[in-house]
């Protein structure tokens, strides 16, 4: 019995070390990286596409010049935007989210756009979840994205699609909840304007995420720091090894 308990501690320790090491590795990969730029230069912070202007006491003229350039670019693009907006079409749109969700169990989110002349886009969806219908102005090419801080999102269909006059365009995502309770899910549509994304429509849905007993265990494991898991794994492994050594010394 004592030998079995020692063996069990060793296995638990190895499992904890593996899990903690993996979680630590994933957290390092997900950590944002900031590029340090010299004073007066323009840099980009990690994956953010918004330029960050680094200013010093000797760069006031440069800052004023950059602000003037930004104003000129904004007002110069106003007429171009007006011309582009006149090319947009108003069409039916519908999206579908689940009636309920379970922690750690993926579900599908769908968005449909109908530019065929039909009065609804809902008939392109499965109908098994909550369907919200509306209208949206679209261009000939549309991007669609799903996001939410409590969800892991994986696209199933291409994010950018050319609008078809023959059948509905449908976007689908595999969405996995990583938190429980009422969570916000955001669906965004963008028109493509000279390889740039112009926001068209945003939907904000609330998804109630429940948790099973296994999900509770997973949630507790994820809430523990990887360093704590590794430390606990080392302690369990050492306790098991000492138990084995003590057993064979008898």
CORPE-V646621 format. One record per residue. N is the residue number from 1. RES is the residue in one letter. BURIAL is I if it has 16 or more other ideal C-beta (glycine too) atoms within 10 Angstrom, else O. Layout:
# CORPE-V646621
<<N | RES | BURIAL> <N | RES | BURIAL>>
This chain:
# CORPE-V646621
<<1 | X | O> <2 | X | O> <3 | X | O> <4 | X | O> <5 | X | O> <6 | X | I> <7 | X | O> <8 | X | O> <9 | X | I> <10 | X | I> <11 | X | O> <12 | X | I> <13 | X | I> <14 | X | O> <15 | X | O> <16 | X | I> <17 | X | I> <18 | X | O> <19 | X | I> <20 | X | I> <21 | X | O> <22 | X | O> <23 | X | I> <24 | X | O> <25 | X | O> <26 | X | O> <27 | X | O> <28 | X | O> <29 | X | O> <30 | X | O> <31 | X | O> <32 | X | O> <33 | X | O> <34 | X | O> <35 | X | O> <36 | X | O> <37 | X | O> <38 | X | O> <39 | X | O> <40 | X | I> <41 | X | O> <42 | X | O> <43 | X | O> <44 | X | O> <45 | X | O> <46 | X | O> <47 | X | O> <48 | X | O> <49 | X | O> <50 | X | O> <51 | X | O> <52 | X | O> <53 | X | O> <54 | X | O> <55 | X | O> <56 | X | O> <57 | X | O> <58 | X | O> <59 | X | I> <60 | X | O> <61 | X | O> <62 | X | I> <63 | X | O> <64 | X | O> <65 | X | O> <66 | X | I> <67 | X | O> <68 | X | O> <69 | X | O> <70 | X | O> <71 | X | O> <72 | X | O> <73 | X | O> <74 | X | O> <75 | X | O> <76 | X | O> <77 | X | O> <78 | X | O> <79 | X | O> <80 | X | O> <81 | X | O> <82 | X | O> <83 | X | O> <84 | X | O> <85 | X | O> <86 | X | O> <87 | X | O> <88 | X | O> <89 | X | O> <90 | X | O> <91 | X | I> <92 | X | I> <93 | X | I> <94 | X | I> <95 | X | I> <96 | X | I> <97 | X | I> <98 | X | I> <99 | X | O> <100 | X | O> <101 | X | I> <102 | X | I> <103 | X | I> <104 | X | I> <105 | X | O> <106 | X | O> <107 | X | I> <108 | X | I> <109 | X | I> <110 | X | I> <111 | X | I> <112 | X | I> <113 | X | I> <114 | X | I> <115 | X | I> <116 | X | O> <117 | X | O> <118 | X | O> <119 | X | O> <120 | X | O> <121 | X | I> <122 | X | I> <123 | X | O> <124 | X | I> <125 | X | I> <126 | X | O> <127 | X | O> <128 | X | O> <129 | X | I> <130 | X | O> <131 | X | I> <132 | X | O> <133 | X | O> <134 | X | O> <135 | X | O> <136 | X | I> <137 | X | I> <138 | X | I> <139 | X | I> <140 | X | O> <141 | X | O> <142 | X | I> <143 | X | I> <144 | X | I> <145 | X | I> <146 | X | I> <147 | X | O> <148 | X | I> <149 | X | O> <150 | X | I> <151 | X | I> <152 | X | O> <153 | X | O> <154 | X | O> <155 | X | O> <156 | X | O> <157 | X | O> <158 | X | O> <159 | X | O> <160 | X | O> <161 | X | O> <162 | X | O> <163 | X | I> <164 | X | O> <165 | X | O> <166 | X | O> <167 | X | O> <168 | X | I> <169 | X | I> <170 | X | I> <171 | X | I> <172 | X | I> <173 | X | I> <174 | X | O> <175 | X | I> <176 | X | I> <177 | X | I> <178 | X | I> <179 | X | O> <180 | X | I> <181 | X | O> <182 | X | O> <183 | X | I> <184 | X | O> <185 | X | I> <186 | X | O> <187 | X | I> <188 | X | I> <189 | X | I> <190 | X | I> <191 | X | I> <192 | X | O> <193 | X | I> <194 | X | O> <195 | X | O> <196 | X | O> <197 | X | O> <198 | X | I> <199 | X | O> <200 | X | I> <201 | X | I> <202 | X | O> <203 | X | I> <204 | X | O> <205 | X | I> <206 | X | O> <207 | X | I> <208 | X | O> <209 | X | I> <210 | X | O> <211 | X | I> <212 | X | O> <213 | X | O> <214 | X | O> <215 | X | I> <216 | X | O> <217 | X | O> <218 | X | O> <219 | X | O> <220 | X | O> <221 | X | O> <222 | X | O> <223 | X | O> <224 | X | O> <225 | X | O> <226 | X | I> <227 | X | O> <228 | X | O> <229 | X | I> <230 | X | I> <231 | X | O> <232 | X | I> <233 | X | I> <234 | X | O> <235 | X | O> <236 | X | I> <237 | X | I> <238 | X | O> <239 | X | I> <240 | X | I> <241 | X | O> <242 | X | O> <243 | X | I> <244 | X | I> <245 | X | O> <246 | X | O> <247 | X | O> <248 | X | O> <249 | X | O> <250 | X | O>>
